[in-house]
């Protein structure tokens, strides 16, 4: 699935639902090409929110990845910008200063410690409102 734009209560956000992978395998969001660092030295925060349909194992680790091309090799930018998603706490969020992690393209990576291929995580990103 690709990222979709939605407005909720007057606030714009981008969201996508991702099917999880099997144990010790990353599942990635589609390419995030709507975030572009400005490079002006000023902090610019984004909010990321994750909601799991279920968590079979202990938790799902969420990380921010970058790439130089939309389909290129991914590199880790930030581990755990969102606290672990668990079956008890299926929702979690966090904020990132995107200027501290510049990349031409971004992805959200999700790593599970058990087979989660029947479960989904809905991700949403809300850029800073200026």
C-alpha positions in Angstrom: 0.0 0.0 0.0 1.1 3.6 -0.6 1.0 6.5 1.8 -2.4 8.4 1.7 -3.1 11.9 2.8 -5.9 12.5 5.2 -7.2 15.3 7.4 -8.4 14.6 10.8 -10.0 17.4 12.9 -8.3 20.0 10.6 -4.8 18.5 10.9 -3.2 17.0 7.9 -1.4 13.6 8.1 -0.1 10.8 5.9 -0.9 7.2 6.8 -0.3 3.7 5.5 -1.2 0.2 6.7 1.7 -2.3 6.5 1.4 -6.1 6.8 4.1 -7.4 9.2 6.8 -9.9 8.3 7.8 -13.2 9.8 10.1 -13.4 12.8 13.4 -11.5 12.8 12.5 -10.0 9.4 11.9 -6.3 8.7 8.7 -5.1 7.2 9.1 -1.6 5.6 6.6 1.1 4.8 6.4 2.3 1.3 8.9 5.0 0.4 8.3 8.3 2.2 9.0 11.0 -0.4 6.9 13.8 1.2 9.4 14.6 3.9 12.3 16.8 2.8 14.9 18.2 5.2 15.4 21.9 4.6 19.0 22.0 5.7 18.7 25.4 7.3 19.9 24.3 10.7 16.6 24.8 12.4 14.9 21.8 14.1 11.8 20.6 12.3 9.8 17.9 14.1 7.4 15.3 12.8 5.1 13.1 14.7 5.0 9.3 14.0 2.2 7.1 15.4 1.9 3.3 15.1 -1.2 1.2 15.8 -0.9 -2.6 15.6 -3.9 -4.9 14.8 -2.3 -7.5 17.1 1.2 -8.5 18.3 1.9 -12.2 18.5 5.4 -12.0 20.0 6.9 -9.8 22.7 7.0 -6.5 20.7 7.6 -4.8 17.4 10.6 -2.5 17.1 10.0 0.6 15.0 12.9 2.4 13.3 13.6 5.2 10.8 15.5 4.3 7.6 16.8 6.3 4.7 17.8 5.6 1.1 19.4 7.5 -1.7 16.8 6.3 -4.3 13.2 5.3 -3.8 14.0 1.6 -4.3 17.6 1.7 -3.2 19.5 0.1 -0.3 18.1 1.2 3.0 20.3 2.5 5.9 19.4 2.9 9.5 19.0 6.5 10.7 17.2 6.2 14.0 16.4 3.1 16.1 13.3 3.2 18.2 11.7 6.6 17.6 8.5 4.9 18.8 8.5 2.8 21.9 7.8 -0.8 21.3 4.4 -1.9 20.1 3.1 -4.8 22.3 -0.1 -6.7 22.5 -1.0 -4.8 25.7 -0.1 -1.4 24.2 -0.9 -1.7 20.5 -0.5 2.1 20.0 2.5 4.3 20.5 3.9 7.5 19.1 7.0 9.7 19.1 8.5 12.8 17.5 11.7 13.1 15.4 13.7 16.2 14.5 13.9 15.2 10.8 16.7 17.7 10.2 18.9 15.6 12.4 18.5 12.6 10.0 18.7 14.0 6.5 18.0 11.6 3.6 16.5 11.9 0.1 13.9 9.2 0.9 12.7 7.6 4.1 11.1 4.4 5.3 9.6 3.1 8.5 11.0 -0.3 9.5 9.3 -2.7 11.8 11.1 -5.7 13.3 9.3 -8.4 15.2 10.6 -11.2 17.4 7.9 -13.6 16.3 6.0 -14.4 13.1 3.7 -11.4 12.6 2.7 -12.0 8.9 -1.0 -12.1 9.8 -0.9 -8.8 11.6 -0.8 -5.2 10.4 0.5 -1.9 11.7 -1.1 1.4 10.6 1.5 4.2 10.6 0.8 7.9 10.4 3.1 10.8 10.0 2.2 14.4 10.8 4.7 17.0 9.6 5.2 20.1 11.8 2.6 22.8 11.0 4.3 26.1 10.2 
